[in-house]
Amino acid sequence: MGGIKLAEKVLMKGNEAIAEGAIAAGCQCFFGYPITPQNEVPEHMSKRMIELGRVFLQAESEVAAINMVYGAAGAGARVMTSSSSPGISLKQEGISYIATAELPAVIVNVQRGGPGLGGLCPSQSDYFQATKGGGHGDYHLIVLAPSSVQELYDMVGDAFDLADKYRNPAMLLTDAVIGQMMEPVELKERKVPNVDKSWATTGHQGKRKHNIVNSLGLAWDELAEMNKRLYDKYETIKANEVRIEEQNVNDADLVVIAYGSSSRVAKSAIALARANGVKVGLLRPITLWPFPSKRVAELAARGKKFLVVEMSFGQMYEDVRLAVDGKAPVDLLYKLNGTVPSVEEVQQRIESLK
């Protein structure tokens, strides 16, 4: 960073913070392909990774990039790719292979409007794709949703650690607002954990059996065993890795649920509504998968009402309704046109539901 020292605060664009956070977390290889609005990630990595003697490669396509991630992850490297919505769609087959082969890798999605080519404007309409698998088969990614540039820097490191801990790909799900905005970032030193990767395909030199990495289960019993192993792992992740932020929830009659850039707007709207005497709080899922269903269910059982704020046509809203299970009313405020809900819009909806 041109003489910038760790622990200093630097004004930085969100996409650049992703790159620097990955470097601080020990990312050894980056493979990607250009697509707006995430282009600053590979651009920044193309300079910094080479400076540090690490691997940067712009692949010929998104399909090629994700399969390079598959290969490097199989060899035990800390590896990352980044893209934006249509590019992530092209990576889905490879992501399914990586998840089923139980390989750690980090995938960054800086969401843009969709479906199809959509627009370059911000959106949160890749929620289903990120949290429900996205590719074929029964699998899950660990999905983290930052809401600030500092969290982009910090959580990409968390994504690497969780991926290694569970031998499972992790996704950093952000959007064009946070990826393109500039905020002060503290460049923290991060200790890279010493992880046992004796499973990796690093060459055996005749000293051990071959390590084989694949996602193939041709015999029905092999396929059943593989899926059962994955299911058990996902249950462990759900039990141990749910992360949320709460503000003013305990005394609230209404709880706003929002993530990413929508949660920033929600916080401002909640502050204004509380100043007007409305008992309202915020629950921000930091992990979109595993989703904080248990906490939402607990609040519903205590008689709370809910308002979901998101930049999609109710994708997270479905998970909230499943958790509430009919025990409380759930309202939705959504945006589909590439704009972020305004503070005034959210405040007015909150006060209409009091």
Salt bridges, closest charged atoms under 4 A:
GLU20 OE2 - HIS44 NE2 2.87
GLU20 OE2 - ARG48 NE 2.59
GLU40 OE2 - LYS13 NZ 3.33
GLU51 OE1 - ARG48 NH1 3.17
GLU102 OE2 - ARG229 NE 2.58
GLU102 OE1 - LYS233 NZ 3.13
GLU151 OE2 - ARG284 NH2 2.78
ASP154 OD2 - LYS188 NZ 3.32
ASP158 OD1 - ARG190 NH2 2.63
ASP158 OD2 - ARG243 NH1 3.32
ASP161 OD1 - ARG78 NH2 2.78
ASP161 OD2 - ARG190 NH2 3.01
ASP164 OD2 - ARG78 NE 2.98
ASP164 OD1 - LYS197 NZ 3.13
GLU183 OE2 - ARG264 NH2 2.57
ASP232 OD2 - LYS228 NZ 2.83
GLU235 OE2 - LYS238 NZ 2.77
GLU241 OE2 - LYS165 NZ 2.86
GLU245 OE2 - LYS267 NZ 2.97
GLU245 OE1 - ARG284 NE 2.66
GLU246 OE2 - ARG295 NE 2.57
ASP251 OD2 - ARG274 NH2 2.83
GLU298 OE1 - ARG295 NH1 3.32
ASP319 OD1 - LYS132 NZ 2.70
ASP325 OD2 - LYS327 NZ 3.20
ASP331 OD2 - ARG349 NH1 2.94
GLU345 OE2 - LYS335 NZ 3.08
